[in-house]
Amino acid sequence: MGKTMNSPSLAILKTLGLLSLLITSHPSNANTHPAYLTENYCDSVVEQFVGSGMRSLDKYVNEHFNPEYKGGIRNTIRFLEQRLEWLNECNAYLVDTNSTYVFYSQDDTQNIFSAITELTRELQHVRSGVEYRDDAGNNNPAPYIKRRFTTLAELVDRHHTRLLMKKQFQ
């Protein structure tokens, strides 16, 4: 007859087996999200950004942007960083739960996130004192900021158009 395991060795093996099961199945290994994240919440975050957020940004960039007013630049940077954080959080949630993205596709989402990041970076440069000389030698960062904003606006508008078309054919 073969050797049988003594009870302490068997108990240790069973404990190790259970421990490894617990470690691999622990919820912290799965992506967890805050309870407030829902598809409706994320839709509202996107709608707010696409709607009033972009209108506000457009008005600032095209009517009120002045490199001498660092407070307005700081507030706009914070606005963009906060919205990017919210959109990223929603995107992660939607990818994990629905295999969808906050914007039309993964490419559109990444392009919009990149455009937000680039506009934010340009504003940070202006705020930190980087000078953008025009042909006359004056510091004029407005065309650079407007170019970054236009890129973002075109991407967001394309997303918005797709949403409207989708709603029209539902």
PANU-83212 format. One record per residue (C-alpha): residue in three letters; x, y, z. Coordinates in steps of 0.02 Angstrom, whole numbers, padded with zeros to 5 digits, always signed. Layout:
PANU-83212
ALAXYZ ...
//
This chain:
PANU-83212
MET+00000+00000+00000 GLY+00063+00175-00041 LYS+00112+00306+00082 THR-00029+00414+00144 MET-00003+00596+00185 ASN-00007+00640+00366 SER-00144+00759+00416 PRO-00034+00915+00444 SER+00036+00902+00266 LEU-00137+00875+00194 ALA-00204+01024+00292 ILE-00064+01135+00228 LEU-00095+01083+00048 LYS-00282+01114+00065 THR-00249+01284+00144 LEU-00128+01332+00005 GLY-00253+01276-00126 LEU-00393+01379-00048 LEU-00278+01528-00026 SER-00229+01524-00210 LEU-00412+01515-00260 LEU-00453+01664-00150 ILE-00309+01766-00220 THR-00354+01733-00401 SER-00540+01764-00377 HIS-00528+01916-00263 PRO-00632+02062-00329 SER-00483+02179-00322 ASN-00411+02087-00471 ALA-00562+02138-00575 ASN-00589+02317-00631 THR-00696+02402-00502 HIS-00785+02566-00530 PRO-00870+02690-00415 ALA-01054+02657-00387 TYR-01106+02822-00467 LEU-01040+02767-00636 THR-01183+02711-00746 GLU-01214+02718-00932 ASN-01338+02861-00906 TYR-01214+02958-00800 CYS-01079+02937-00932 ASP-01200+02989-01069 SER-01237+03148-00971 VAL-01050+03185-00947 VAL-01023+03168-01135 GLU-01178+03271-01177 GLN-01123+03409-01059 PHE-00949+03413-01134 VAL-01011+03406-01314 GLY-01146+03537-01282 SER-01121+03673-01154 GLY-00940+03629-01120 MET-00886+03654-01299 ARG-00993+03811-01318 SER-00910+03885-01164 LEU-00738+03837-01226 ASP-00776+03911-01398 LYS-00831+04075-01321 TYR-00675+04083-01213 VAL-00553+04041-01353 ASN-00634+04150-01487 GLU-00695+04297-01384 HIS-00610+04308-01216 PHE-00438+04228-01230 ASN-00303+04348-01176 PRO-00128+04284-01133 GLU-00110+04422-01003 TYR-00253+04352-00898 LYS-00176+04199-00817 GLY-00331+04166-00709 GLY-00441+04132-00860 ILE-00308+04019-00933 ARG-00290+03927-00767 ASN-00479+03902-00756 THR-00487+03837-00933 ILE-00344+03717-00901 ARG-00433+03652-00745 PHE-00596+03635-00843 LEU-00510+03533-00978 GLU-00414+03424-00854 GLN-00571+03390-00754 ARG-00675+03346-00907 LEU-00537+03234-00973 GLU-00530+03145-00806 TRP-00720+03120-00805 LEU-00722+03062-00986 ASN-00578+02942-00955 GLU-00665+02871-00803 CYS-00825+02846-00901 ASN-00731+02773-01047 ALA-00647+02644-00935 TYR-00816+02600-00860 LEU-00901+02584-01029 VAL-00760+02479-01101 ASP-00764+02363-00950 THR-00953+02345-00940 ASN-01022+02370-01115 SER-00873+02358-01232 THR-00916+02532-01295 TYR-00828+02700-01287 VAL-00880+02873-01230 PHE-00863+02934-01408 TYR-00911+02843-01567 SER-00763+02725-01575 GLN-00598+02689-01491 ASP-00508+02794-01623 ASP-00627+02941-01603 THR-00613+02931-01415 GLN-00423+02929-01419 ASN-00418+03070-01547 ILE-00532+03179-01441 PHE-00433+03140-01284 SER-00273+03185-01376 ALA-00348+03348-01439 ILE-00402+03395-01262 THR-00227+03355-01200 GLU-00145+03458-01338 LEU-00256+03609-01306 THR-00221+03595-01120 ARG-00034+03584-01152 GLU-00037+03737-01265 LEU-00132+03836-01133 GLN-00007+03780-01001 HIS+00135+03845-01111 VAL+00050+04014-01127 ARG+00017+04020-00941 SER+00198+03979-00901 GLY+00259+04122-01010 VAL+00309+04038-01172 GLU+00301+04171-01306 TYR+00226+04144-01477 ARG+00298+04276-01592 ASP+00200+04329-01744 ASP+00275+04406-01902 ALA+00279+04577-01820 GLY+00374+04509-01670 ASN+00227+04522-01550 ASN+00182+04385-01427 ASN+00023+04315-01504 PRO-00024+04139-01446 ALA-00206+04158-01501 PRO-00184+04075-01672 TYR-00100+03924-01591 ILE-00236+03907-01459 LYS-00371+03928-01591 ARG-00291+03795-01701 ARG-00289+03671-01556 PHE-00468+03715-01512 THR-00524+03698-01694 THR-00451+03523-01701 LEU-00546+03475-01544 ALA-00706+03559-01604 GLU-00702+03467-01771 LEU-00679+03299-01686 VAL-00818+03333-01560 ASP-00931+03397-01698 ARG-00904+03239-01798 HIS-00954+03138-01645 HIS-01107+03247-01617 THR-01161+03228-01798 ARG-01149+03039-01784 LEU-01255+03045-01626 LEU-01388+03149-01712 MET-01390+03032-01862 LYS-01404+02881-01748 LYS-01552+02959-01656 GLN-01635+03004-01820 PHE-01633+02824-01882 GLN-01687+02740-01720 
//
